Amino acid sequence: MLAVVDLMGDDLPLMQQFPSDHFALLLLSVLLSAATGFYLTLRAGRLFSKAVSNHDMGRISKFIIVLVVVLVLVFNGVQGLLLLLASTLLGLVPPKAGVGRVHLTGCLLIPVIIFFLW
């Protein structure tokens, strides 16, 4: 969204502006990267599923959890670890409440939409 705002400028409200000359190139790059990502995801998913099908998934899951915690600690420090803990606890609430986790996206989308429309 920030790249689009940079291309479109911020003199007028966002909906009244015409895209810049580079907007078509931006859309083409998004389309190309989405198609490439789709193909690579399917291919990598097949390879990964074959590689891990003979292993204990419990151990793999624990390893991935430890890896994520270590990476968050290395790249973001204690604040990142606290945010990871808070978001993990928040992600455990919807199943207990009997709703889908998709409702939590409002916690991210609504502030972002308000920020860019304000």
C-alpha positions in Angstrom: 0.0 0.0 0.0 2.9 2.4 0.7 4.3 1.8 -2.8 0.9 2.5 -4.3 0.6 5.7 -2.2 4.1 6.8 -3.3 3.2 6.2 -7.0 -0.2 7.9 -6.7 1.0 10.9 -4.6 -0.7 12.4 -1.6 -1.9 15.8 -2.8 -5.5 14.7 -3.4 -7.7 12.1 -1.6 -6.6 8.6 -2.8 -9.8 7.8 -4.7 -9.6 11.0 -6.8 -6.1 10.5 -8.1 -5.0 9.1 -11.4 -2.3 6.5 -11.3 1.2 7.6 -12.4 2.9 6.3 -15.6 4.6 3.5 -13.6 1.3 2.1 -12.3 0.9 -0.4 -15.2 4.5 -1.6 -14.5 3.6 -2.1 -10.8 0.5 -4.1 -11.7 2.5 -6.2 -14.2 5.1 -6.9 -11.5 2.4 -7.9 -9.0 0.9 -10.3 -11.5 4.2 -11.8 -12.5 5.3 -12.3 -8.8 1.9 -13.8 -7.9 2.0 -16.3 -10.7 5.6 -17.2 -9.9 4.8 -17.5 -6.2 1.8 -19.7 -7.0 3.9 -22.1 -9.1 6.8 -22.2 -6.6 4.4 -22.8 -3.7 2.8 -25.8 -5.4 6.1 -27.3 -6.4 7.8 -26.6 -3.0 4.7 -28.0 -1.2 4.9 -31.3 -3.1 8.6 -31.6 -2.4 8.2 -30.7 1.3 5.3 -33.1 1.8 7.4 -36.0 0.4 10.4 -35.0 2.5 8.5 -34.9 5.8 6.0 -37.7 5.3 8.3 -40.2 6.9 9.2 -38.1 10.0 7.5 -37.5 13.3 5.3 -34.4 12.8 5.3 -33.7 16.6 9.0 -33.2 16.6 8.9 -31.1 13.4 6.2 -28.9 14.9 8.2 -28.4 18.1 11.3 -27.6 16.1 9.5 -25.0 14.0 8.0 -23.4 17.1 11.5 -23.1 18.7 12.9 -21.8 15.4 10.3 -19.1 15.2 10.8 -18.1 18.9 14.6 -17.9 18.4 14.2 -15.9 15.1 11.8 -13.4 16.7 14.2 -13.0 19.7 17.2 -12.5 17.4 15.6 -10.0 15.0 13.2 -8.2 17.3 14.4 -8.7 20.8 12.3 -8.9 23.9 9.6 -6.6 22.5 9.1 -8.9 19.6 8.9 -11.9 21.9 6.3 -10.1 24.0 4.3 -9.3 20.8 4.6 -13.0 19.7 3.3 -14.1 23.1 0.4 -11.7 23.0 -0.5 -12.6 19.4 -0.3 -16.3 20.2 -2.6 -15.9 23.2 -5.0 -13.9 21.1 -5.0 -16.6 18.5 -6.1 -19.1 21.1 -9.2 -17.2 22.0 -11.4 -17.8 18.9 -11.6 -21.6 19.2 -12.5 -21.2 22.8 -15.2 -18.7 21.9 -16.5 -20.8 19.0 -15.7 -18.4 16.2 -13.2 -18.5 13.4 -9.8 -16.9 13.5 -10.6 -14.8 10.5 -12.5 -12.4 12.8 -9.1 -11.4 14.2 -8.0 -9.9 10.9 -10.2 -6.9 11.8 -7.6 -6.1 14.5 -5.1 -5.5 11.7 -7.2 -4.3 8.8 -9.4 -1.8 10.5 -6.5 0.3 11.9 -4.7 0.2 8.6 -7.7 1.2 6.6 -8.4 4.1 9.0 -4.7 5.2 8.8 -4.8 5.4 5.0 -8.2 7.0 4.7 -7.8 9.5 7.5 
